[in-house]
């Protein structure tokens, strides 16, 4: 009997200070949480890339909002939902 393996539908790459952090999860919030960063480790602005299958979306975060994402779970959940909606809308290179 073959085992079914679970794919992680969302993948996140955060590039900040020349270092790439990768995470994956069932939801965008899980994928961002899988990066394993705390707000103290964020030292500069960064680009977060969220991908699902062949779709991908990049968003530029400045220092303060990026730190807020990793300091507060509610803010992380809010940005995860916002980035998921932008990914599904198919918008590319749209910086808020």
C-alpha positions as CSV (number, residue, x, y, z in Angstrom):
1,X,0.0,0.0,0.0
2,X,1.4,3.4,-1.0
3,X,1.6,6.1,1.5
4,X,0.2,9.5,0.6
5,X,2.6,12.3,1.4
6,X,1.3,15.7,2.3
7,X,2.6,18.6,0.2
8,X,3.0,21.9,1.9
9,X,1.0,24.2,-0.3
10,X,2.6,27.5,0.8
11,X,6.3,28.3,0.8
12,X,7.8,31.5,2.2
13,X,11.3,32.9,1.6
14,X,12.4,35.9,3.5
15,X,15.5,37.6,2.3
16,X,16.9,40.2,4.7
17,X,20.5,41.4,5.3
18,X,21.7,39.0,2.5
19,X,20.4,35.9,4.3
20,X,17.6,33.8,3.1
21,X,15.2,32.1,5.5
22,X,12.8,29.4,4.2
23,X,9.6,28.1,5.6
24,X,6.6,26.0,4.5
25,X,3.2,25.2,5.8
26,X,-0.4,24.3,5.2
27,X,-1.4,28.0,5.5
28,X,0.5,31.2,5.0
29,X,0.5,31.8,8.7
30,X,2.1,28.4,9.3
31,X,4.7,29.1,6.6
32,X,5.7,32.4,8.1
33,X,5.8,30.9,11.6
34,X,8.1,28.1,10.2
35,X,10.8,30.7,9.4
36,X,11.7,30.5,13.1
37,X,12.7,34.1,13.5
38,X,12.0,36.4,16.4
39,X,11.7,40.2,16.1
40,X,15.2,40.7,17.6
41,X,16.8,38.8,14.7
42,X,15.4,41.3,12.1
43,X,18.0,44.0,11.5
44,X,17.0,45.4,8.1
45,X,14.3,45.6,5.5
46,X,13.5,42.5,3.6
47,X,11.6,40.9,0.7
48,X,9.1,38.2,1.5
49,X,8.2,35.8,-1.3
50,X,5.2,33.6,-0.9
51,X,4.6,30.8,-3.5
52,X,1.9,28.2,-4.0
53,X,2.4,25.8,-6.9
54,X,3.4,28.1,-9.9
55,X,2.1,31.3,-8.4
56,X,4.3,33.6,-6.4
57,X,4.1,37.0,-4.9
58,X,6.9,39.3,-3.5
59,X,6.4,42.0,-1.0
60,X,9.0,44.5,0.3
61,X,8.8,45.1,4.0
62,X,10.6,47.9,5.8
63,X,12.2,47.3,9.2
64,X,9.4,48.3,11.5
65,X,6.5,46.4,9.9
66,X,8.8,43.3,9.4
67,X,9.7,43.3,13.1
68,X,6.0,43.7,14.0
69,X,5.2,40.6,12.1
70,X,7.5,38.5,14.1
71,X,6.8,40.2,17.4
72,X,3.0,39.9,17.4
73,X,1.0,36.8,16.4
74,X,-2.1,38.9,15.6
75,X,-0.1,41.1,13.2
76,X,1.5,37.9,11.6
77,X,-2.0,36.4,11.1
78,X,-3.2,39.7,9.5
79,X,-0.3,39.9,7.1
80,X,-0.5,36.2,6.3
81,X,-4.1,36.6,5.3
82,X,-3.3,39.8,3.3
83,X,-0.5,38.1,1.4
84,X,-2.6,35.0,0.7
85,X,-5.3,37.2,-0.8
86,X,-2.8,39.1,-2.9
87,X,-1.3,35.8,-4.1
88,X,-4.7,34.4,-5.1
89,X,-5.5,37.6,-6.9
90,X,-2.5,37.1,-9.1
91,X,-1.0,40.6,-8.6
92,X,2.7,40.7,-9.0
93,X,5.3,43.3,-7.9
94,X,2.6,45.3,-6.1
95,X,4.0,47.1,-3.1
96,X,1.6,48.4,-0.6
